[in-house]
Amino acid sequence: MKLPRFLDRYLVYTAGNETPEIMHLWVGLSTLAGCAERRVWLDFGFFPLYFNLYVVLVAPAGVCSKSTSIDYGLDILKAAGYEVLEDAATKEKIIVEMAERVKGFEPKEGRSVFLHSSVTFVATELNMLLATGAETVKFLVTIWDKRDSYSYKTKSSGEFEIPNPYFNLLSAATPEWFATCLGDDITNTGFLARCIIVFENKRRASVPFVEITDEQKKAKAELIQMALEIGKFFGPLKVEDDAKQFYSEWYRSQPLPDGEDYRIAGYLVRKQKIFVLKVASLLALGDLRTTVTVDDIKTALDIFDRTEAKMRLAFIASGRNRLAYVATRIVELLLSSGGKMKLSDVVQRFYHEVDANDMKQILLMLEQMKVARRVSEGGEPHLVVNKVQARVLLGGEAP
């Protein structure tokens, strides 16, 4: 997977600590999204596609240093002068802050000043934000792709107008909150389908003392300079013809998410329609390019494949933590048995923990995650593990 210069340097900048690399990668992408603001976009039929992301890092408390990994990206944005909102408690507070941070960009060629309010909002405890009520969740859904100005009238503080809003969300949560608090009143708004869930349950390494090297300091300085350069961009990015063809073929090859958990189905639809294009566009910006190439599309798909290996576990855990636990134990059993077992033997091992319907769900999940597949040998079904994907699922890194 060939990363653009920005992300390549970002992974150097964030090396030598306990946070898994995939989390740093998504914070890096969110940082790029913060740099893009509302100034750059893709022409997407009748409307533009902007590059803001809703990224949620999910990991057990204290294990992967989620908040610290977010701070790495914020340091770059702040140093380059981008707008960052941190832990505003309510919808009203966010709106007031955005209204106060409207700024003008003067494009070249004598165009009129472009007014916009582009912010990267950070919620290191996402539950604290969403707990403020359904109205906050609805606001997050509305502001996600708001194409014109956003108006809001308060009872006591008057009316607020936000021209050309751009809301980029970078947040963190624990599996416990994800499992118990993400109820139907939130998911039915479509909020979760707009999120990219980055789930990890093991640290990258044990690092008692984090040391910053000269190479990391150099990488940070370079990242700040690139962020400043991206701040000069204005206008639409173009997708090269062969990239359009490649993306179109991939798009048409994607099956409908029939039978999926509805939360995963909503995510998959948006991934197919917009997420891949957003990330591919950010990859182009990460090389200071205004054209999206085939390699950008391919790298974006690789990043999503790597992320989704564990993303599905987070979704399953949000309603059936027991099934996610059994699924990981089945994978461990397959690995310890040479990578393959009779399906009947697997079922027999776990019949006292899950019923037939639960086992069907687990097997479907493992197949959709490309961790295991069913094959027939001698007329009898066997379960075969994909050792690479299994290592990713269980906390290792893909080679």
C-alpha positions as CSV (number, residue, x, y, z in Angstrom):
1,M,0.0,0.0,0.0
2,K,1.7,3.2,-1.2
3,L,0.7,6.1,1.0
4,P,0.9,9.8,0.0
5,R,3.8,11.9,1.4
6,F,1.6,13.4,4.1
7,L,0.5,10.1,5.5
8,D,3.9,8.5,5.1
9,R,5.4,11.3,7.1
10,Y,2.5,11.2,9.6
11,L,3.3,7.5,10.4
12,V,6.9,8.5,11.0
13,Y,5.8,11.4,13.2
14,T,3.5,9.0,15.3
15,A,5.9,6.0,15.6
16,G,7.3,4.6,18.8
17,N,4.2,4.6,21.0
18,E,1.5,2.1,21.9
19,T,-1.3,3.3,19.7
20,P,-1.9,0.8,16.8
21,E,-0.8,2.2,13.4
22,I,-4.3,1.9,11.9
23,M,-5.6,4.4,14.4
24,H,-2.8,6.8,13.6
25,L,-3.6,6.4,9.9
26,W,-7.2,7.4,10.4
27,V,-6.2,10.4,12.6
28,G,-3.9,11.3,9.8
29,L,-6.7,11.1,7.3
30,S,-8.9,13.2,9.6
31,T,-6.1,15.7,9.8
32,L,-6.1,15.9,6.0
33,A,-9.9,16.4,6.1
34,G,-9.4,19.2,8.5
35,C,-6.9,20.8,6.1
36,A,-9.3,20.5,3.1
37,E,-12.0,22.5,4.7
38,R,-14.9,23.6,2.4
39,R,-12.4,25.0,-0.1
40,V,-11.9,21.8,-2.1
41,W,-14.4,19.3,-3.4
42,L,-15.3,16.8,-6.1
43,D,-18.0,17.6,-8.6
44,F,-20.6,14.9,-7.9
45,G,-23.4,15.3,-10.3
46,F,-25.8,17.9,-9.1
47,F,-23.9,18.6,-5.9
48,P,-20.3,18.8,-4.6
49,L,-18.8,16.1,-2.4
50,Y,-16.8,17.6,0.4
51,F,-14.1,15.6,2.3
52,N,-15.1,15.8,6.0
53,L,-15.1,12.5,7.9
54,Y,-16.7,11.2,11.0
55,V,-14.0,9.0,12.5
56,V,-14.6,7.1,15.8
57,L,-11.7,5.4,17.5
58,V,-13.0,2.5,19.6
59,A,-10.7,0.7,22.1
60,P,-10.8,-0.4,25.8
61,A,-10.0,2.4,28.2
62,G,-6.3,3.1,28.6
63,V,-5.2,0.4,26.2
64,C,-4.5,2.2,22.9
65,S,-4.1,5.8,24.0
66,K,-6.9,7.0,21.8
67,S,-6.9,10.6,23.2
68,T,-3.2,10.9,22.8
69,S,-3.3,9.7,19.2
70,I,-5.9,12.4,18.5
71,D,-3.6,15.0,20.0
72,Y,-0.9,14.2,17.4
73,G,-3.3,15.3,14.6
74,L,-4.6,18.3,16.5
75,D,-1.1,19.6,17.0
76,I,-0.6,19.7,13.2
77,L,-4.0,21.5,12.6
78,K,-3.4,24.1,15.3
79,A,0.2,24.8,14.2
80,A,-1.0,25.4,10.7
81,G,-3.9,27.7,11.9
82,Y,-6.9,25.5,11.2
83,E,-10.0,25.8,13.4
84,V,-10.3,23.1,16.1
85,L,-13.3,22.7,18.5
86,E,-12.6,20.6,21.5
87,D,-15.3,18.9,23.6
88,A,-18.0,21.5,23.2
89,A,-20.8,20.1,25.4
90,T,-24.0,20.9,23.5
91,K,-25.4,21.5,20.0
92,E,-26.0,25.2,20.8
93,K,-22.3,25.6,21.9
94,I,-21.1,24.0,18.6
95,I,-23.4,26.3,16.6
96,V,-22.2,29.4,18.4
97,E,-18.6,28.5,18.0
98,M,-19.0,27.8,14.3
99,A,-20.8,31.1,13.8
100,E,-17.9,32.9,15.5
101,R,-15.3,31.2,13.3
102,V,-16.5,32.2,9.9
103,K,-13.6,33.2,7.7
104,G,-13.0,34.4,4.2
105,F,-10.9,32.9,1.5
106,E,-9.9,35.0,-1.5
107,P,-9.4,32.8,-4.5
108,K,-7.2,33.8,-7.4
109,E,-8.4,35.4,-10.6
110,G,-10.3,38.2,-8.9
111,R,-13.1,36.1,-7.6
112,S,-15.2,37.3,-4.7
113,V,-14.3,36.3,-1.1
114,F,-15.5,32.8,-0.2
115,L,-17.0,32.7,3.3
116,H,-17.1,29.4,5.2
117,S,-17.0,27.9,8.7
118,S,-14.8,24.9,8.6
119,V,-14.0,23.2,11.8
120,T,-12.5,19.9,13.1
121,F,-14.6,18.9,16.1
122,V,-12.9,16.7,18.7
123,A,-14.8,14.6,21.2
124,T,-12.4,12.4,23.1
125,E,-15.4,11.0,24.9
126,L,-18.1,10.7,22.3
127,N,-20.7,9.5,24.8
128,M,-20.5,12.8,26.6
129,L,-21.5,14.6,23.4
130,L,-24.3,12.2,22.3
131,A,-25.6,12.1,25.8
132,T,-26.8,15.7,25.5
133,G,-29.8,14.4,23.6
134,A,-31.4,13.4,20.3
135,E,-31.3,17.0,19.0
136,T,-27.5,16.9,19.1
137,V,-27.4,13.7,17.2
138,K,-29.9,15.1,14.6
139,F,-27.6,18.2,14.2
140,L,-24.6,16.0,13.6
141,V,-26.6,14.2,10.8
142,T,-27.8,17.5,9.3
143,I,-24.4,19.3,9.4
144,W,-22.6,16.2,7.9
145,D,-23.5,17.2,4.3
146,K,-25.2,20.6,4.6
147,R,-24.9,22.2,1.2
148,D,-26.1,25.7,2.0
149,S,-26.0,27.9,5.0
150,Y,-27.2,26.7,8.4
151,S,-29.5,28.9,10.4
152,Y,-30.4,28.4,14.1
153,K,-32.5,30.6,16.3
154,T,-32.1,30.3,20.1
155,K,-34.7,31.4,22.7
156,S,-32.3,33.8,24.5
157,S,-29.2,34.5,22.3
158,G,-30.8,35.4,19.0
159,E,-30.2,33.9,15.5
160,F,-27.0,32.4,14.2
161,E,-26.1,32.0,10.6
162,I,-23.3,29.6,9.5
163,P,-22.3,30.1,5.8
164,N,-20.9,27.1,4.0
165,P,-20.5,24.9,7.1
166,Y,-17.9,22.1,7.1
167,F,-17.9,19.8,10.1
168,N,-15.1,17.2,10.5
169,L,-15.5,14.9,13.5
170,L,-12.7,13.1,15.2
171,S,-13.8,11.2,18.3
172,A,-13.1,8.2,20.7
173,A,-15.2,5.7,22.6
174,T,-14.8,2.6,24.7
175,P,-16.4,-0.8,23.7
176,E,-18.4,-0.7,26.9
177,W,-20.1,2.5,25.8
178,F,-20.4,1.4,22.3
179,A,-22.1,-1.8,23.5
180,T,-24.5,-0.4,26.0
181,C,-25.3,3.2,25.0
182,L,-25.6,3.2,21.2
183,G,-29.3,2.6,21.3
184,D,-31.9,2.7,18.5
185,D,-32.7,6.4,19.2
186,I,-29.2,7.2,17.9
187,T,-28.7,4.6,15.2
188,N,-32.1,5.3,13.6
189,T,-31.1,8.8,12.9
190,G,-28.4,7.6,10.5
191,F,-25.6,9.0,12.6
192,L,-23.7,5.7,12.9
193,A,-23.9,5.0,9.1
194,R,-21.9,8.2,8.6
195,C,-19.1,7.1,11.0
196,I,-16.0,5.2,10.2
197,I,-15.4,2.9,13.2
198,V,-11.7,2.1,13.9
199,F,-11.8,-0.7,16.4
200,E,-8.7,-2.1,18.3
201,N,-8.4,-4.1,21.5
202,K,-4.6,-4.4,21.8
203,R,-1.8,-1.9,21.9
204,R,0.9,-1.9,19.2
205,A,3.7,-2.4,21.7
206,S,4.6,-1.9,25.4
207,V,6.3,1.5,25.6
208,P,7.0,2.7,29.1
209,F,8.7,5.9,28.0
210,V,7.9,7.6,24.7
211,E,10.9,9.3,23.1
212,I,10.7,11.8,20.3
213,T,13.5,11.4,17.7
214,D,15.0,14.0,15.5
215,E,13.4,12.2,12.5
216,Q,10.0,12.6,14.2
217,K,10.6,16.3,14.8
218,K,11.6,16.7,11.1
219,A,8.4,14.8,10.0
220,K,6.2,17.1,12.2
221,A,7.7,20.2,10.6
222,E,7.2,18.8,7.2
223,L,3.6,18.0,8.0
224,I,2.9,21.5,9.2
225,Q,4.4,22.9,6.0
226,M,2.2,20.6,3.8
227,A,-0.9,21.6,5.9
228,L,-0.1,25.2,5.1
229,E,0.2,24.4,1.4
230,I,-3.1,22.6,1.3
231,G,-4.6,25.7,2.9
232,K,-3.9,27.5,-0.4
233,F,-6.1,25.1,-2.5
234,F,-9.5,26.2,-3.8
235,G,-11.8,24.5,-6.3
236,P,-12.8,21.0,-7.5
237,L,-10.4,18.0,-7.7
238,K,-10.6,16.0,-10.8
239,V,-10.8,12.2,-11.1
240,E,-8.6,10.8,-14.0
241,D,-10.5,8.8,-16.6
242,D,-8.8,5.5,-15.8
243,A,-9.6,6.1,-12.1
244,K,-13.2,6.7,-12.9
245,Q,-13.3,3.5,-14.9
246,F,-11.7,1.5,-12.1
247,Y,-14.0,3.0,-9.4
248,S,-17.1,2.3,-11.6
249,E,-16.1,-1.3,-12.1
250,W,-15.5,-1.7,-8.4
251,Y,-18.8,0.1,-7.6
252,R,-20.9,-2.2,-9.9
253,S,-19.2,-5.3,-8.4
254,Q,-20.4,-4.6,-4.9
255,P,-23.3,-6.7,-3.7
256,L,-26.3,-5.3,-1.9
257,P,-25.9,-5.6,1.8
258,D,-28.8,-7.9,2.2
259,G,-29.0,-9.8,5.5
260,E,-26.6,-7.4,7.2
261,D,-27.0,-5.8,10.5
262,Y,-28.7,-2.5,9.6
263,R,-26.0,-0.4,11.1
264,I,-23.4,-2.1,8.9
265,A,-25.6,-2.0,5.9
266,G,-25.9,1.8,6.3
267,Y,-22.2,2.2,6.5
268,L,-21.5,-0.1,3.5
269,V,-23.9,1.9,1.3
270,R,-22.1,5.1,2.2
271,K,-18.7,3.5,1.7
272,Q,-19.7,2.5,-1.8
273,K,-21.2,5.8,-2.7
274,I,-19.0,8.4,-1.0
275,F,-16.5,7.2,1.6
276,V,-14.0,5.6,-0.8
277,L,-14.1,8.8,-3.0
278,K,-13.6,11.0,0.0
279,V,-10.5,9.0,1.2
280,A,-9.1,8.8,-2.3
281,S,-9.4,12.6,-2.6
282,L,-7.7,13.1,0.7
283,L,-4.9,10.8,-0.5
284,A,-4.4,13.1,-3.5
285,L,-4.3,16.2,-1.3
286,G,-1.7,14.3,0.8
287,D,0.6,14.5,-2.2
288,L,-0.5,18.1,-2.9
289,R,-2.2,17.0,-6.1
290,T,-5.6,18.1,-7.5
291,T,-6.2,14.9,-9.5
292,V,-7.4,11.6,-8.1
293,T,-5.6,8.6,-9.6
294,V,-6.2,4.9,-9.9
295,D,-3.6,4.4,-7.2
296,D,-5.5,6.7,-4.9
297,I,-8.7,4.6,-5.3
298,K,-6.7,1.3,-4.8
299,T,-5.0,2.6,-1.6
300,A,-8.3,3.9,-0.2
301,L,-9.8,0.4,-0.8
302,D,-6.8,-1.2,1.0
303,I,-7.3,1.1,4.0
304,F,-11.0,0.2,4.2
305,D,-10.2,-3.5,3.9
306,R,-7.7,-3.3,6.7
307,T,-10.1,-1.3,8.9
308,E,-13.2,-3.4,8.3
309,A,-11.4,-6.6,9.5
310,K,-12.2,-5.3,13.0
311,M,-14.9,-2.8,12.4
312,R,-17.5,-5.5,12.1
313,L,-16.5,-6.8,15.6
314,A,-17.3,-3.4,17.0
315,F,-20.8,-3.4,15.4
316,I,-21.5,-6.9,16.6
317,A,-20.2,-6.0,20.1
318,S,-22.6,-3.0,20.2
319,G,-25.5,-5.4,20.5
320,R,-24.1,-8.9,21.0
321,N,-20.8,-8.8,22.9
322,R,-21.1,-12.5,23.6
323,L,-21.1,-13.4,19.9
324,A,-18.0,-11.2,19.2
325,Y,-16.2,-13.0,22.0
326,V,-17.2,-16.4,20.7
327,A,-16.1,-15.4,17.2
328,T,-12.6,-14.5,18.3
329,R,-12.3,-17.8,20.2
330,I,-13.4,-19.7,17.0
331,V,-10.6,-18.0,15.1
332,E,-8.1,-18.8,17.8
333,L,-9.3,-22.5,17.7
334,L,-8.8,-22.6,13.9
335,L,-5.3,-21.2,14.1
336,S,-4.3,-23.6,16.8
337,S,-5.7,-26.5,14.7
338,G,-3.6,-25.8,11.7
339,G,-6.0,-23.4,10.0
340,K,-8.8,-25.8,9.2
341,M,-11.5,-27.8,11.1
342,K,-14.6,-29.7,10.3
343,L,-17.6,-27.4,10.7
344,S,-19.4,-30.0,12.8
345,D,-16.4,-30.1,15.3
346,V,-16.5,-26.3,15.6
347,V,-20.3,-26.3,16.3
348,Q,-19.8,-29.1,18.8
349,R,-17.2,-27.1,20.7
350,F,-19.5,-24.1,21.2
351,Y,-23.0,-25.6,21.2
352,H,-23.4,-24.9,24.9
353,E,-22.6,-21.2,24.5
354,V,-24.5,-20.3,21.3
355,D,-27.6,-21.7,19.6
356,A,-27.9,-22.5,15.9
357,N,-29.0,-19.0,14.9
358,D,-26.2,-17.4,16.8
359,M,-23.6,-19.7,15.2
360,K,-25.1,-18.9,11.8
361,Q,-24.6,-15.2,12.5
362,I,-21.0,-15.8,13.7
363,L,-20.1,-17.8,10.6
364,L,-21.6,-15.1,8.3
365,M,-19.7,-12.4,10.1
366,L,-16.4,-14.3,9.8
367,E,-17.0,-14.9,6.1
368,Q,-17.9,-11.2,5.4
369,M,-14.8,-10.1,7.3
370,K,-12.8,-12.5,5.1
371,V,-11.4,-14.2,8.2
372,A,-12.8,-17.6,7.5
373,R,-14.7,-19.5,4.7
374,R,-16.6,-22.7,4.4
375,V,-15.3,-25.3,1.9
376,S,-16.4,-28.9,1.2
377,E,-14.0,-31.8,1.5
378,G,-15.1,-35.4,1.1
379,G,-18.7,-34.2,1.1
380,E,-18.3,-32.6,4.5
381,P,-18.2,-28.9,5.2
382,H,-15.0,-27.5,6.8
383,L,-14.1,-24.1,8.1
384,V,-10.8,-22.6,6.8
385,V,-9.2,-19.6,8.4
386,N,-7.4,-16.8,6.5
387,K,-4.3,-16.5,8.6
388,V,-3.5,-12.9,7.5
389,Q,-6.9,-11.6,8.3
390,A,-7.1,-13.6,11.5
391,R,-3.9,-12.0,12.8
392,V,-5.3,-8.6,12.1
393,L,-8.6,-9.5,13.9
394,L,-6.7,-10.8,17.0
395,G,-4.6,-7.7,17.4
396,G,-1.6,-8.3,15.1
397,E,-0.6,-6.2,12.1
398,A,-1.1,-7.3,8.5
399,P,2.2,-7.9,6.7
